[in-house]
Amino acid sequence: MHLKPLTSLRFLFALMVFVSHLDFLRRSNYDWLRTTYQDVLVEGYIGVSFFFILSGFILTHVYRSQIDGSKKENKKFFIARLARIYPLHFATFLIAVPLMFWGQELDVKGWLLAASNATLTQSYLPIKELYFSFNGPSWSVSCEVFFYLCFPFLMRFFDKIGPLKYYLTAALAFVILILPHFIAIQWHHGLFYINPLFRVVDFILGMVLYDLYVHLKSKKALINFTRLELLSIGVFMLFFSLRNRVSETALYSVFYWIPMMGMILIFAFQKGKVSEILSHKYAIWLGEISFGFYMLHHLVLRYFSLGNGKLEWVSDDCIIIGILLSVSIIGAGISHRYFEVPLNRMIRHKWK
């Protein structure tokens, strides 16, 4: 069953990441826009946490009954996931090459950075020059590949230990909560925001959350889901409003676990008025192109920044945002229809 509202929500959180990267707004002529960016929009990076939790939830929803632990099924699963993400990753990697090496010699370090990005291993070492090189957002795709490798084994392991998986997940979450107190702060971003060994906990939370969804779905109860949907949005906004009261490290993921899991759980039922809006065909289309939007938007912004963050023929920052957003959406739409989907089908057909 296609969980339409969750597909649409992917775009909204990708949009949050987009606005967080509008660095040129720090120099905006509009005081309100400059302030809004510095106080609110810059926090949009939290959208990545939503992607990781949702990934665990959706993969469990789609593949739970398909993966039997055999090498054949594991291989089939991994190829299907790589076919979904790698073609666009590699294309954006190539588009980013001029940004990395324009006017510079390609030395040994450059080749190592390129190899790490091409193989999607750039997120494993907490070195900013490494994990943000080439197409910056691809660090999260590196994490996703790690999650994909773990997923079949996590599924089998969780099936074996039964209810113990809930205690294990709680223990892992507790470790992530307290571990920053024992690690020097200069390593926090590279570990607790970037590193897949730490971010896999977000993914596992999504997997376990799906169990709760299945359990609740089997219950017969009269529930006003519209109120629940609005409540989940309100709780998320409440947490967001309290962001200045917690550490930056907590904001990387831990602080938003509860509101994001709540939104995913409630909207998965697809029974409220908000879900009805999110199930509109145009909202779903935006969700379907959200991966392309996420992967392309930063390149659009970086090439735009080559002109010092200006367009000669327009000076209004609001119009510039609209242009950059439109270019990113159109590019994602074209990529999805003429590049991602065809290559996905071709790769899966060839390796089936």
RATA-V84700 format. One record per residue. PSI is psi in degrees with one decimal (none if undefined). OMEGA is omega as a letter, one per 40 degrees, with the letter a starting at -180 (none if undefined). NEAR is the number of other ideal C-beta (glycine too) atoms within 10 Angstrom. Layout:
PSI|OMEGA|NEAR  PSI|OMEGA|NEAR
//
This chain:
130.2|a|7  119.9|i|10  82.8|a|21  -46.7|a|19  -35.2|i|25  -34.3|i|21  -45.8|a|20  -37.7|i|24  -28.6|i|23  -42.3|a|23  -40.6|a|24  -39.1|i|15  -29.4|i|21  -35.8|i|27  -35.5|i|20  -41.8|i|17  -41.2|i|22  -52.2|a|25  -27.0|i|20  -19.1|a|18  6.7|a|20  62.6|a|23  -28.1|a|13  -16.0|i|18  -15.3|i|21  -23.7|a|12  17.1|a|12  145.5|i|21  -17.3|i|9  118.7|i|13  -42.5|a|8  -35.1|a|8  -40.4|i|17  -44.3|i|15  -42.4|i|13  -40.5|i|15  -48.7|a|23  -30.6|a|13  -25.1|a|11  -60.4|a|14  -33.9|a|17  -18.0|a|16  1.1|a|17  -11.1|i|19  -17.2|a|16  -14.1|i|23  -27.2|a|24  -37.3|i|25  -40.0|i|23  -42.6|i|27  -43.0|a|23  -44.7|i|24  -44.9|i|25  -36.3|i|25  -46.5|i|22  -39.6|a|25  -50.1|a|26  -42.2|i|19  -38.2|i|24  -39.7|i|23  -42.9|a|19  -41.5|a|15  -1.3|a|17  -41.5|a|14  -4.4|a|7  -29.9|a|12  117.5|a|20  4.8|i|11  -7.3|i|11  154.5|i|10  -35.7|a|8  -46.6|a|8  -37.6|i|14  -43.6|i|18  -43.3|i|12  -42.7|i|17  -48.1|a|19  -40.0|i|16  -41.2|i|16  -40.3|a|18  -40.9|i|19  -38.5|i|18  -27.3|a|19  -37.2|a|18  -30.5|a|19  -41.5|a|19  -45.7|a|19  -37.0|i|24  -47.5|a|23  -36.6|i|15  -44.4|i|18  -30.2|i|22  -45.1|i|20  -39.1|i|12  -30.3|a|17  -14.8|a|21  -48.1|i|15  -33.4|i|11  -30.5|a|16  -38.4|a|16  9.8|a|15  119.5|i|8  11.0|a|5  156.8|i|8  143.3|i|6  94.7|a|12  -172.4|a|10  -42.2|i|7  -40.4|i|11  -41.8|i|15  -38.6|i|10  -41.6|i|12  -42.6|a|21  -43.6|a|19  -40.8|i|11  -42.4|i|20  -43.4|a|26  -32.3|a|15  4.4|i|10  48.1|i|22  13.9|a|16  -14.1|a|26  -1.9|a|26  -28.0|i|19  134.3|a|15  58.2|a|19  112.3|a|14  -39.4|i|12  -26.0|i|10  -55.9|a|21  -17.8|i|26  10.4|a|17  161.1|a|23  -121.9|i|24  99.1|a|25  -50.7|a|16  -13.3|a|21  -10.3|i|27  -36.3|a|26  -28.7|i|23  -35.3|i|23  -41.9|i|21  -43.1|a|28  -40.2|i|24  -40.3|i|20  -42.8|i|20  -40.5|i|22  -40.1|i|19  -35.9|a|14  -29.2|a|17  -51.9|a|24  -36.8|a|22  -36.5|i|12  -40.8|i|19  -47.9|a|21  -43.0|a|14  -44.9|i|13  -36.2|i|20  -35.3|a|12  -41.5|a|9  -10.3|i|12  -133.6|a|8  -18.0|i|9  -21.4|a|11  -28.0|i|18  -40.0|i|14  -39.0|i|10  -43.2|i|15  -42.0|i|18  -38.9|i|12  -43.1|i|10  -42.0|i|15  -39.3|i|17  -39.9|i|10  -45.6|i|11  -31.1|a|22  -40.0|a|14  -21.2|a|8  -36.6|i|14  -24.4|i|20  -13.3|a|8  5.2|a|6  136.2|a|13  139.8|a|7  -27.0|a|10  -15.3|i|8  -5.8|a|12  -45.9|a|19  -46.3|a|16  -23.8|a|20  -57.0|a|19  -17.9|i|23  -34.8|a|23  -45.1|a|26  127.9|a|21  -25.8|i|22  -26.7|i|11  -40.9|a|21  -12.6|i|26  -21.3|i|20  -38.7|i|22  -45.3|a|29  -44.7|i|26  -38.4|i|23  -39.3|i|25  -40.1|i|25  -46.0|a|25  -35.6|i|19  -34.1|i|23  -35.5|i|20  -42.3|i|17  -40.5|i|14  -46.9|a|18  -41.7|i|13  -47.3|a|9  -33.0|a|14  -27.2|a|9  -11.8|a|7  139.7|i|7  111.7|a|4  145.2|i|5  105.8|a|4  136.7|i|13  95.1|a|12  -26.0|i|17  -43.5|i|14  -40.7|i|12  -40.8|i|18  -45.9|i|24  -37.3|i|15  -43.1|a|14  -38.5|i|21  -41.7|i|16  -40.6|i|11  -42.1|i|16  -44.4|i|18  -35.1|i|11  -47.6|i|10  -42.6|a|19  -37.9|a|15  -19.6|a|10  8.4|a|10  -29.0|a|16  -5.0|a|8  -0.4|i|8  167.2|a|12  155.3|i|13  -36.0|i|14  -40.4|i|20  -32.9|a|18  -20.3|a|20  -34.5|i|24  -53.6|a|24  -45.7|a|19  -31.7|a|22  4.4|a|22  -51.0|a|20  -53.2|a|13  -36.1|a|20  -40.7|i|29  -37.8|i|21  -43.8|i|18  -45.3|a|24  -46.1|a|25  -48.5|a|17  -43.4|a|26  -17.5|i|25  -23.8|i|24  -21.4|i|17  40.8|a|18  -4.1|a|17  174.2|i|21  -34.5|i|13  -40.5|i|19  -35.7|i|22  -41.8|i|15  -43.9|a|12  -14.1|i|23  3.5|i|17  147.3|a|12  -34.0|a|8  -35.1|i|8  -40.6|i|18  -40.5|i|17  -43.2|i|16  -38.5|i|22  -38.5|a|21  -30.4|i|20  4.9|a|25  -33.4|i|25  -45.2|i|23  -41.1|i|24  -45.6|a|27  -42.1|a|27  -27.1|a|27  -28.2|a|25  -38.5|a|25  -33.7|i|21  -40.2|i|19  -45.1|a|22  -38.4|a|19  -40.4|i|16  -34.1|i|14  -38.0|a|18  -15.9|i|13  -22.8|i|10  27.8|a|9  30.6|i|8  31.8|a|17  154.6|i|14  127.6|a|13  -31.6|a|6  3.0|i|5  138.6|a|12  -13.1|a|10  121.6|a|12  -34.7|i|20  -40.1|i|11  -38.8|i|11  -42.7|i|19  -44.3|i|17  -39.8|i|12  -46.9|a|14  -40.5|i|19  -43.1|a|17  -43.9|i|11  -41.6|a|16  -41.8|a|24  -45.2|i|22  -44.3|i|13  -40.5|i|18  -38.9|i|26  -44.1|i|16  -44.3|i|14  -44.0|a|21  -45.2|a|20  -41.3|a|13  -7.2|a|10  -60.1|a|14  -54.3|a|23  -47.6|i|14  -43.6|i|12  -35.7|i|17  -48.5|a|19  -42.1|a|11  -45.9|a|12  -44.2|a|17  -35.4|i|15  -40.6|a|9  -35.5|a|9  11.3|a|13  none|none|8
//
